[in-house]
Amino acid sequence: MTSVMTFFGLLFLFIFAFAILGMNLFGGKFKFENAEGKQVVSRSNFDNFLWAMVSVFQVSSFLTCAPFGTFMPGLNFPNVPL
């Protein structure tokens, strides 16, 4: 049980560190114009700490789930491109 808690503690530490780094590097830079010409912010952004943590988690979960879809196509992950 302690090894699992250690793993999740380290995982949170890395997500925290990369969220802070992403806020410093990319904060306020994900603004795009839509078809009407209005400035809109992407859902995954680094403008505040909450969305920075969510964005880093999305990237880390995609990187860990993608190889399973390529090595085991019979599992039928619906959102993983093969």
Biopython code that builds the backbone (N, CA, C, O; Angstrom):
import numpy as np
from Bio.PDB.StructureBuilder import StructureBuilder

atoms = [
    (1, "MET", "N", (0.821, -1.203, 0.000)),
    (1, "MET", "CA", (0.000, 0.000, 0.000)),
    (1, "MET", "C", (0.859, 1.259, 0.000)),
    (1, "MET", "O", (0.510, 2.255, -0.634)),
    (2, "THR", "N", (1.967, 1.212, 0.702)),
    (2, "THR", "CA", (2.813, 2.406, 0.754)),
    (2, "THR", "C", (3.489, 2.668, -0.586)),
    (2, "THR", "O", (3.743, 3.821, -0.933)),
    (3, "SER", "N", (3.783, 1.608, -1.346)),
    (3, "SER", "CA", (4.406, 1.834, -2.650)),
    (3, "SER", "C", (3.421, 2.491, -3.618)),
    (3, "SER", "O", (3.819, 3.295, -4.461)),
    (4, "VAL", "N", (2.142, 2.148, -3.497)),
    (4, "VAL", "CA", (1.133, 2.779, -4.349)),
    (4, "VAL", "C", (0.999, 4.255, -3.983)),
    (4, "VAL", "O", (0.909, 5.110, -4.864)),
    (5, "MET", "N", (0.985, 4.548, -2.699)),
    (5, "MET", "CA", (0.888, 5.952, -2.276)),
    (5, "MET", "C", (2.134, 6.730, -2.674)),
    (5, "MET", "O", (2.040, 7.908, -3.019)),
    (6, "THR", "N", (3.287, 6.098, -2.632)),
    (6, "THR", "CA", (4.518, 6.750, -3.075)),
    (6, "THR", "C", (4.460, 7.052, -4.563)),
    (6, "THR", "O", (4.864, 8.128, -5.001)),
    (7, "PHE", "N", (3.950, 6.089, -5.346)),
    (7, "PHE", "CA", (3.817, 6.294, -6.783)),
    (7, "PHE", "C", (2.900, 7.474, -7.092)),
    (7, "PHE", "O", (3.249, 8.344, -7.889)),
    (8, "PHE", "N", (1.717, 7.501, -6.453)),
    (8, "PHE", "CA", (0.782, 8.596, -6.725)),
    (8, "PHE", "C", (1.295, 9.925, -6.190)),
    (8, "PHE", "O", (0.990, 10.976, -6.753)),
    (9, "GLY", "N", (2.063, 9.894, -5.119)),
    (9, "GLY", "CA", (2.685, 11.124, -4.631)),
    (9, "GLY", "C", (3.690, 11.675, -5.622)),
    (9, "GLY", "O", (3.718, 12.878, -5.878)),
    (10, "LEU", "N", (4.518, 10.798, -6.184)),
    (10, "LEU", "CA", (5.476, 11.234, -7.205)),
    (10, "LEU", "C", (4.774, 11.682, -8.486)),
    (10, "LEU", "O", (5.197, 12.643, -9.130)),
    (11, "LEU", "N", (3.700, 10.980, -8.850)),
    (11, "LEU", "CA", (2.931, 11.380, -10.025)),
    (11, "LEU", "C", (2.346, 12.776, -9.841)),
    (11, "LEU", "O", (2.412, 13.603, -10.750)),
    (12, "PHE", "N", (1.776, 13.040, -8.672)),
    (12, "PHE", "CA", (1.234, 14.371, -8.394)),
    (12, "PHE", "C", (2.339, 15.418, -8.407)),
    (12, "PHE", "O", (2.133, 16.527, -8.899)),
    (13, "LEU", "N", (3.504, 15.082, -7.873)),
    (13, "LEU", "CA", (4.622, 16.026, -7.856)),
    (13, "LEU", "C", (5.060, 16.391, -9.273)),
    (13, "LEU", "O", (5.310, 17.562, -9.559)),
    (14, "PHE", "N", (5.155, 15.403, -10.159)),
    (14, "PHE", "CA", (5.540, 15.679, -11.539)),
    (14, "PHE", "C", (4.463, 16.476, -12.269)),
    (14, "PHE", "O", (4.785, 17.398, -13.019)),
    (15, "ILE", "N", (3.191, 16.139, -12.064)),
    (15, "ILE", "CA", (2.118, 16.892, -12.707)),
    (15, "ILE", "C", (2.122, 18.328, -12.197)),
    (15, "ILE", "O", (1.947, 19.265, -12.975)),
    (16, "PHE", "N", (2.319, 18.503, -10.904)),
    (16, "PHE", "CA", (2.389, 19.838, -10.310)),
    (16, "PHE", "C", (3.528, 20.644, -10.924)),
    (16, "PHE", "O", (3.338, 21.800, -11.303)),
    (17, "ALA", "N", (4.711, 20.039, -11.024)),
    (17, "ALA", "CA", (5.883, 20.746, -11.549)),
    (17, "ALA", "C", (5.684, 21.130, -13.015)),
    (17, "ALA", "O", (6.004, 22.251, -13.409)),
    (18, "PHE", "N", (5.160, 20.211, -13.823)),
    (18, "PHE", "CA", (4.968, 20.523, -15.231)),
    (18, "PHE", "C", (3.810, 21.490, -15.449)),
    (18, "PHE", "O", (3.812, 22.229, -16.433)),
    (19, "ALA", "N", (2.823, 21.505, -14.556)),
    (19, "ALA", "CA", (1.753, 22.498, -14.656)),
    (19, "ALA", "C", (2.302, 23.894, -14.387)),
    (19, "ALA", "O", (1.951, 24.842, -15.091)),
    (20, "ILE", "N", (3.154, 24.031, -13.381)),
    (20, "ILE", "CA", (3.775, 25.333, -13.101)),
    (20, "ILE", "C", (4.669, 25.758, -14.259)),
    (20, "ILE", "O", (4.653, 26.920, -14.665)),
    (21, "LEU", "N", (5.445, 24.822, -14.791)),
    (21, "LEU", "CA", (6.302, 25.129, -15.940)),
    (21, "LEU", "C", (5.467, 25.540, -17.148)),
    (21, "LEU", "O", (5.810, 26.497, -17.842)),
    (22, "GLY", "N", (4.367, 24.819, -17.405)),
    (22, "GLY", "CA", (3.495, 25.161, -18.525)),
    (22, "GLY", "C", (2.841, 26.521, -18.352)),
    (22, "GLY", "O", (2.654, 27.246, -19.328)),
    (23, "MET", "N", (2.487, 26.879, -17.105)),
    (23, "MET", "CA", (1.901, 28.207, -16.869)),
    (23, "MET", "C", (2.918, 29.294, -17.175)),
    (23, "MET", "O", (2.561, 30.344, -17.708)),
    (24, "ASN", "N", (4.171, 29.056, -16.845)),
    (24, "ASN", "CA", (5.209, 30.052, -17.119)),
    (24, "ASN", "C", (5.517, 30.159, -18.618)),
    (24, "ASN", "O", (5.761, 31.255, -19.124)),
    (25, "LEU", "N", (5.505, 29.041, -19.315)),
    (25, "LEU", "CA", (5.862, 29.057, -20.732)),
    (25, "LEU", "C", (4.689, 29.404, -21.646)),
    (25, "LEU", "O", (4.857, 30.143, -22.617)),
    (26, "PHE", "N", (3.492, 28.869, -21.339)),
    (26, "PHE", "CA", (2.380, 28.955, -22.280)),
    (26, "PHE", "C", (1.183, 29.734, -21.761)),
    (26, "PHE", "O", (0.147, 29.752, -22.426)),
    (27, "GLY", "N", (1.274, 30.368, -20.618)),
    (27, "GLY", "CA", (0.129, 31.084, -20.053)),
    (27, "GLY", "C", (-0.329, 32.230, -20.943)),
    (27, "GLY", "O", (0.463, 33.104, -21.294)),
    (28, "GLY", "N", (-1.614, 32.225, -21.310)),
    (28, "GLY", "CA", (-2.178, 33.286, -22.128)),
    (28, "GLY", "C", (-1.890, 33.187, -23.608)),
    (28, "GLY", "O", (-2.179, 34.129, -24.345)),
    (29, "LYS", "N", (-1.327, 32.076, -24.075)),
    (29, "LYS", "CA", (-0.957, 31.967, -25.489)),
    (29, "LYS", "C", (-1.892, 31.095, -26.308)),
    (29, "LYS", "O", (-1.708, 30.981, -27.520)),
    (30, "PHE", "N", (-2.895, 30.473, -25.685)),
    (30, "PHE", "CA", (-3.811, 29.613, -26.424)),
    (30, "PHE", "C", (-5.123, 30.320, -26.699)),
    (30, "PHE", "O", (-6.189, 29.835, -26.319)),
    (31, "LYS", "N", (-5.048, 31.470, -27.361)),
    (31, "LYS", "CA", (-6.239, 32.221, -27.756)),
    (31, "LYS", "C", (-6.322, 32.201, -29.278)),
    (31, "LYS", "O", (-5.370, 32.545, -29.978)),
    (32, "PHE", "N", (-7.489, 31.788, -29.768)),
    (32, "PHE", "CA", (-7.664, 31.638, -31.203)),
    (32, "PHE", "C", (-8.910, 32.393, -31.634)),
    (32, "PHE", "O", (-9.780, 32.693, -30.816)),
    (33, "GLU", "N", (-8.992, 32.698, -32.919)),
    (33, "GLU", "CA", (-10.190, 33.333, -33.469)),
    (33, "GLU", "C", (-11.114, 32.256, -34.014)),
    (33, "GLU", "O", (-10.675, 31.343, -34.714)),
    (34, "ASN", "N", (-12.403, 32.370, -33.686)),
    (34, "ASN", "CA", (-13.372, 31.429, -34.242)),
    (34, "ASN", "C", (-13.892, 31.971, -35.574)),
    (34, "ASN", "O", (-13.364, 32.953, -36.096)),
    (35, "ALA", "N", (-14.917, 31.335, -36.115)),
    (35, "ALA", "CA", (-15.448, 31.729, -37.427)),
    (35, "ALA", "C", (-16.051, 33.125, -37.411)),
    (35, "ALA", "O", (-16.114, 33.784, -38.450)),
    (36, "GLU", "N", (-16.497, 33.588, -36.233)),
    (36, "GLU", "CA", (-17.089, 34.915, -36.132)),
    (36, "GLU", "C", (-16.064, 36.005, -35.876)),
    (36, "GLU", "O", (-16.421, 37.182, -35.816)),
    (37, "GLY", "N", (-14.806, 35.640, -35.726)),
    (37, "GLY", "CA", (-13.753, 36.613, -35.487)),
    (37, "GLY", "C", (-13.537, 36.958, -34.021)),
    (37, "GLY", "O", (-12.766, 37.865, -33.708)),
    (38, "LYS", "N", (-14.202, 36.252, -33.124)),
    (38, "LYS", "CA", (-14.039, 36.512, -31.691)),
    (38, "LYS", "C", (-12.878, 35.705, -31.131)),
    (38, "LYS", "O", (-12.617, 34.590, -31.583)),
    (39, "GLN", "N", (-12.183, 36.263, -30.150)),
    (39, "GLN", "CA", (-11.092, 35.560, -29.474)),
    (39, "GLN", "C", (-11.681, 34.555, -28.494)),
    (39, "GLN", "O", (-12.438, 34.930, -27.599)),
    (40, "VAL", "N", (-11.343, 33.295, -28.657)),
    (40, "VAL", "CA", (-11.799, 32.247, -27.751)),
    (40, "VAL", "C", (-10.579, 31.538, -27.179)),
    (40, "VAL", "O", (-9.526, 31.483, -27.814)),
    (41, "VAL", "N", (-10.730, 31.000, -25.982)),
    (41, "VAL", "CA", (-9.652, 30.281, -25.318)),
    (41, "VAL", "C", (-9.900, 28.790, -25.468)),
    (41, "VAL", "O", (-11.025, 28.320, -25.295)),
    (42, "SER", "N", (-8.857, 28.055, -25.787)),
    (42, "SER", "CA", (-8.965, 26.613, -25.898)),
    (42, "SER", "C", (-9.327, 26.011, -24.545)),
    (42, "SER", "O", (-8.982, 26.565, -23.501)),
    (43, "ARG", "N", (-10.019, 24.882, -24.565)),
    (43, "ARG", "CA", (-10.400, 24.237, -23.305)),
    (43, "ARG", "C", (-9.172, 23.772, -22.535)),
    (43, "ARG", "O", (-9.123, 23.912, -21.313)),
    (44, "SER", "N", (-8.196, 23.229, -23.220)),
    (44, "SER", "CA", (-6.941, 22.835, -22.570)),
    (44, "SER", "C", (-5.979, 24.009, -22.657)),
    (44, "SER", "O", (-5.429, 24.289, -23.722)),
    (45, "ASN", "N", (-5.777, 24.691, -21.546)),
    (45, "ASN", "CA", (-4.904, 25.851, -21.553)),
    (45, "ASN", "C", (-4.082, 25.890, -20.278)),
    (45, "ASN", "O", (-4.270, 25.066, -19.383)),
    (46, "PHE", "N", (-3.189, 26.829, -20.200)),
    (46, "PHE", "CA", (-2.327, 26.997, -19.037)),
    (46, "PHE", "C", (-2.530, 28.373, -18.406)),
    (46, "PHE", "O", (-1.596, 28.944, -17.844)),
    (47, "ASP", "N", (-3.743, 28.903, -18.498)),
    (47, "ASP", "CA", (-4.011, 30.235, -17.967)),
    (47, "ASP", "C", (-4.145, 30.252, -16.452)),
    (47, "ASP", "O", (-3.767, 31.237, -15.817)),
    (48, "ASN", "N", (-4.673, 29.190, -15.860)),
    (48, "ASN", "CA", (-4.726, 29.113, -14.402)),
    (48, "ASN", "C", (-4.276, 27.725, -13.962)),
    (48, "ASN", "O", (-4.093, 26.828, -14.786)),
    (49, "PHE", "N", (-4.104, 27.562, -12.670)),
    (49, "PHE", "CA", (-3.493, 26.329, -12.167)),
    (49, "PHE", "C", (-4.377, 25.108, -12.393)),
    (49, "PHE", "O", (-3.868, 24.035, -12.715)),
    (50, "LEU", "N", (-5.683, 25.249, -12.231)),
    (50, "LEU", "CA", (-6.579, 24.107, -12.411)),
    (50, "LEU", "C", (-6.505, 23.558, -13.825)),
    (50, "LEU", "O", (-6.328, 22.355, -14.015)),
    (51, "TRP", "N", (-6.638, 24.435, -14.827)),
    (51, "TRP", "CA", (-6.604, 23.969, -16.204)),
    (51, "TRP", "C", (-5.209, 23.524, -16.629)),
    (51, "TRP", "O", (-5.070, 22.696, -17.529)),
    (52, "ALA", "N", (-4.181, 24.063, -15.993)),
    (52, "ALA", "CA", (-2.822, 23.582, -16.265)),
    (52, "ALA", "C", (-2.661, 22.151, -15.777)),
    (52, "ALA", "O", (-2.065, 21.323, -16.465)),
    (53, "MET", "N", (-3.191, 21.855, -14.589)),
    (53, "MET", "CA", (-3.127, 20.485, -14.070)),
    (53, "MET", "C", (-3.933, 19.538, -14.958)),
    (53, "MET", "O", (-3.488, 18.424, -15.238)),
    (54, "VAL", "N", (-5.106, 19.968, -15.399)),
    (54, "VAL", "CA", (-5.934, 19.131, -16.270)),
    (54, "VAL", "C", (-5.227, 18.891, -17.602)),
    (54, "VAL", "O", (-5.249, 17.772, -18.114)),
    (55, "SER", "N", (-4.608, 19.910, -18.166)),
    (55, "SER", "CA", (-3.914, 19.766, -19.451)),
    (55, "SER", "C", (-2.739, 18.815, -19.350)),
    (55, "SER", "O", (-2.544, 17.975, -20.229)),
    (56, "VAL", "N", (-1.954, 18.934, -18.291)),
    (56, "VAL", "CA", (-0.816, 18.024, -18.107)),
    (56, "VAL", "C", (-1.309, 16.598, -17.889)),
    (56, "VAL", "O", (-0.702, 15.655, -18.398)),
    (57, "PHE", "N", (-2.404, 16.422, -17.139)),
    (57, "PHE", "CA", (-2.964, 15.086, -16.939)),
    (57, "PHE", "C", (-3.456, 14.489, -18.245)),
    (57, "PHE", "O", (-3.270, 13.297, -18.488)),
    (58, "GLN", "N", (-4.090, 15.309, -19.098)),
    (58, "GLN", "CA", (-4.564, 14.814, -20.387)),
    (58, "GLN", "C", (-3.406, 14.341, -21.255)),
    (58, "GLN", "O", (-3.486, 13.288, -21.888)),
    (59, "VAL", "N", (-2.342, 15.113, -21.282)),
    (59, "VAL", "CA", (-1.185, 14.731, -22.097)),
    (59, "VAL", "C", (-0.538, 13.472, -21.534)),
    (59, "VAL", "O", (-0.180, 12.571, -22.292)),
    (60, "SER", "N", (-0.384, 13.397, -20.217)),
    (60, "SER", "CA", (0.258, 12.215, -19.630)),
    (60, "SER", "C", (-0.611, 10.977, -19.785)),
    (60, "SER", "O", (-0.077, 9.889, -19.999)),
    (61, "SER", "N", (-1.925, 11.103, -19.686)),
    (61, "SER", "CA", (-2.780, 9.931, -19.849)),
    (61, "SER", "C", (-2.829, 9.487, -21.306)),
    (61, "SER", "O", (-2.934, 8.291, -21.576)),
    (62, "PHE", "N", (-2.756, 10.422, -22.250)),
    (62, "PHE", "CA", (-2.712, 10.026, -23.659)),
    (62, "PHE", "C", (-1.412, 9.302, -23.970)),
    (62, "PHE", "O", (-1.420, 8.310, -24.699)),
    (63, "LEU", "N", (-0.297, 9.779, -23.429)),
    (63, "LEU", "CA", (0.983, 9.146, -23.713)),
    (63, "LEU", "C", (1.075, 7.755, -23.118)),
    (63, "LEU", "O", (1.766, 6.894, -23.664)),
    (64, "THR", "N", (0.392, 7.519, -22.008)),
    (64, "THR", "CA", (0.453, 6.186, -21.417)),
    (64, "THR", "C", (-0.578, 5.247, -22.012)),
    (64, "THR", "O", (-0.362, 4.035, -22.002)),
    (65, "CYS", "N", (-1.695, 5.753, -22.532)),
    (65, "CYS", "CA", (-2.733, 4.883, -23.104)),
    (65, "CYS", "C", (-2.507, 4.568, -24.571)),
    (65, "CYS", "O", (-2.991, 3.544, -25.053)),
    (66, "ALA", "N", (-1.796, 5.402, -25.289)),
    (66, "ALA", "CA", (-1.628, 5.195, -26.722)),
    (66, "ALA", "C", (-0.902, 3.899, -27.064)),
    (66, "ALA", "O", (-1.327, 3.228, -28.005)),
    (67, "PRO", "N", (0.168, 3.497, -26.365)),
    (67, "PRO", "CA", (0.819, 2.243, -26.752)),
    (67, "PRO", "C", (-0.070, 1.013, -26.551)),
    (67, "PRO", "O", (0.087, 0.031, -27.277)),
    (68, "PHE", "N", (-0.995, 1.036, -25.591)),
    (68, "PHE", "CA", (-1.863, -0.111, -25.398)),
    (68, "PHE", "C", (-2.785, -0.305, -26.586)),
    (68, "PHE", "O", (-3.098, -1.438, -26.953)),
    (69, "GLY", "N", (-3.222, 0.788, -27.190)),
    (69, "GLY", "CA", (-4.070, 0.683, -28.367)),
    (69, "GLY", "C", (-3.327, 0.167, -29.582)),
    (69, "GLY", "O", (-3.930, -0.458, -30.455)),
    (70, "THR", "N", (-2.027, 0.416, -29.655)),
    (70, "THR", "CA", (-1.266, -0.057, -30.808)),
    (70, "THR", "C", (-0.796, -1.495, -30.621)),
    (70, "THR", "O", (-0.715, -2.244, -31.595)),
    (71, "PHE", "N", (-0.484, -1.896, -29.384)),
    (71, "PHE", "CA", (-0.002, -3.250, -29.154)),
    (71, "PHE", "C", (-1.146, -4.245, -28.964)),
    (71, "PHE", "O", (-0.990, -5.425, -29.278)),
    (72, "MET", "N", (-2.278, -3.794, -28.464)),
    (72, "MET", "CA", (-3.412, -4.682, -28.224)),
    (72, "MET", "C", (-4.668, -4.097, -28.867)),
    (72, "MET", "O", (-5.520, -3.564, -28.156)),
    (73, "PRO", "N", (-4.807, -4.181, -30.182)),
    (73, "PRO", "CA", (-5.960, -3.561, -30.842)),
    (73, "PRO", "C", (-7.275, -4.250, -30.520)),
    (73, "PRO", "O", (-8.333, -3.672, -30.772)),
    (74, "GLY", "N", (-7.257, -5.453, -29.979)),
    (74, "GLY", "CA", (-8.485, -6.152, -29.659)),
    (74, "GLY", "C", (-9.223, -5.584, -28.461)),
    (74, "GLY", "O", (-10.370, -5.958, -28.214)),
    (75, "LEU", "N", (-8.589, -4.684, -27.705)),
    (75, "LEU", "CA", (-9.240, -4.121, -26.525)),
    (75, "LEU", "C", (-10.245, -3.042, -26.873)),
    (75, "LEU", "O", (-11.106, -2.719, -26.054)),
    (76, "ASN", "N", (-10.158, -2.475, -28.072)),
    (76, "ASN", "CA", (-11.117, -1.487, -28.569)),
    (76, "ASN", "C", (-11.241, -0.267, -27.682)),
    (76, "ASN", "O", (-12.325, 0.022, -27.175)),
    (77, "PHE", "N", (-10.145, 0.456, -27.487)),
    (77, "PHE", "CA", (-10.224, 1.741, -26.808)),
    (77, "PHE", "C", (-10.905, 2.721, -27.759)),
    (77, "PHE", "O", (-10.416, 2.918, -28.872)),
    (78, "PRO", "N", (-12.020, 3.346, -27.360)),
    (78, "PRO", "CA", (-12.764, 4.164, -28.328)),
    (78, "PRO", "C", (-12.081, 5.479, -28.694)),
    (78, "PRO", "O", (-12.299, 5.976, -29.799)),
    (79, "ASN", "N", (-11.268, 6.062, -27.820)),
    (79, "ASN", "CA", (-10.710, 7.386, -28.096)),
    (79, "ASN", "C", (-9.232, 7.364, -28.439)),
    (79, "ASN", "O", (-8.612, 8.423, -28.535)),
    (80, "VAL", "N", (-8.655, 6.194, -28.626)),
    (80, "VAL", "CA", (-7.230, 6.105, -28.899)),
    (80, "VAL", "C", (-7.042, 5.805, -30.382)),
    (80, "VAL", "O", (-7.525, 4.783, -30.870)),
    (81, "PRO", "N", (-6.343, 6.687, -31.110)),
    (81, "PRO", "CA", (-6.107, 6.403, -32.533)),
    (81, "PRO", "C", (-5.120, 5.254, -32.703)),
    (81, "PRO", "O", (-4.121, 5.174, -31.989)),
    (82, "LEU", "N", (-5.401, 4.379, -33.639)),
    (82, "LEU", "CA", (-4.516, 3.226, -33.882)),
    (82, "LEU", "C", (-3.574, 3.496, -35.006)),
    (82, "LEU", "O", (-2.759, 2.639, -35.347)),
]
sb = StructureBuilder()
sb.init_structure("model")
sb.init_model(0)
sb.init_chain("A")
sb.init_seg("    ")
for serial, (resi, resn, name, xyz) in enumerate(atoms, 1):
    if name == "N":
        sb.init_residue(resn, " ", resi, " ")
    sb.init_atom(name, np.array(xyz, "f"), 0.0, 1.0, " ", f" {name:<3s}", serial, name[0])
structure = sb.get_structure()
